[in-house]
């Protein structure tokens, strides 16, 4: 895609914005499937994709680029679709992590001291 608008968005967000989010989502789904297949607890602190809010992008980060006047620009509809889809996917992945965690548990990295023993 070519055009000033798409170049401005790419520069503002960085070309890896959606690619990195997709890679994180695939990694989490792979961890979840492995944990279920092996019936082993999930690792703690699983990274999750960033919740991309189209509204936050419009209101705070780049209000000029995402104004309604650009709806006819090359790539606007693709960007809007990706932003909305990314947000929905993030919500579903968070829910999947919760469900899998309830089934197989999570590794506990805390130190448990036996209070009965003298140190």
C-alpha positions in Angstrom: 0.0 0.0 0.0 1.2 3.5 -0.8 0.2 6.9 0.3 1.0 9.6 2.8 -1.5 8.4 5.3 -0.3 4.8 5.5 3.3 6.1 5.8 2.4 8.4 8.7 0.7 5.5 10.5 3.6 3.2 9.9 6.0 5.8 11.2 3.9 6.6 14.3 3.3 3.0 15.4 6.4 1.3 13.9 6.3 -1.3 11.2 6.5 -4.1 13.7 3.5 -3.0 15.7 1.0 -5.7 14.6 3.6 -8.3 13.7 5.0 -8.3 17.3 1.4 -8.6 18.7 0.7 -11.5 16.4 3.9 -13.3 17.5 3.1 -12.9 21.2 -0.4 -14.2 20.6 0.9 -17.3 18.7 3.5 -17.9 21.5 0.8 -17.8 24.2 -1.4 -20.1 22.2 1.5 -22.5 21.7 2.2 -22.5 25.5 -1.4 -23.2 26.3 -1.7 -26.1 23.9 1.6 -27.6 25.2 0.4 -27.3 28.8 -2.9 -29.0 28.0 -1.3 -31.7 25.9 1.2 -32.6 28.6 -1.1 -31.8 31.5 1.6 -29.6 33.1 1.1 -26.3 34.9 1.5 -23.1 33.1 4.6 -21.0 33.6 4.0 -17.9 35.7 4.0 -14.4 34.1 2.9 -15.4 30.6 3.3 -12.4 28.4 0.1 -11.4 26.7 -0.5 -9.2 23.6 -1.0 -5.6 24.3 -4.7 -4.5 24.3 -4.8 -2.2 21.3 -7.6 0.2 21.7 -8.6 1.9 18.5 -10.4 4.6 20.7 -7.2 5.3 22.6 -5.2 5.6 19.3 -7.8 8.0 17.9 -8.1 10.1 21.1 -4.6 10.3 22.4 -1.8 8.9 20.2 -2.7 10.1 16.7 -6.0 11.9 16.5 -5.1 13.7 13.3 -4.1 10.5 11.4 -7.2 8.6 12.5 -9.8 11.3 12.0 -12.9 10.4 10.1 -11.8 12.5 7.1 -9.2 9.8 6.3 -11.7 7.0 6.0 -11.2 7.0 2.2 -7.4 6.8 2.4 -5.5 3.8 1.2 -5.2 1.4 4.1 -7.6 3.1 6.6 -10.1 0.3 6.6 -7.4 -2.4 6.8 -5.8 -0.6 9.8 -9.2 -0.2 11.6 -10.0 -3.9 11.0 -6.7 -4.9 12.4 -7.0 -2.7 15.4 -10.5 -4.0 16.3 -9.5 -7.6 15.6 -6.4 -7.3 17.7 -8.4 -6.1 20.7 -10.9 -9.0 20.4 -8.1 -11.5 20.0 -6.4 -10.2 23.1 -9.6 -10.5 25.1 -10.0 -14.1 24.0 -6.4 -15.0 24.7 -6.7 -13.7 28.2 -9.8 -15.8 28.7 -8.1 -18.9 27.3 -5.2 -18.4 29.7 -7.6 -18.2 32.6 -9.4 -21.3 31.6 -6.2 -23.3 31.0 -4.8 -22.1 34.3 -8.0 -23.3 36.0 -7.5 -26.8 34.4 -3.8 -27.4 34.8 -2.7 -24.8 37.4 0.4 -22.6 37.4 3.9 -23.1 38.6 4.5 -21.6 42.0 7.9 -20.0 42.2 7.4 -18.8 45.8 9.6 -19.9 48.6 7.8 -21.8 51.3 9.5 -22.1 54.6 8.5 -24.6 57.1 7.7 -22.5 60.2 8.2 -25.5 62.5 11.8 -25.9 61.7 14.4 -23.8 63.5 16.5 -21.7 61.2 
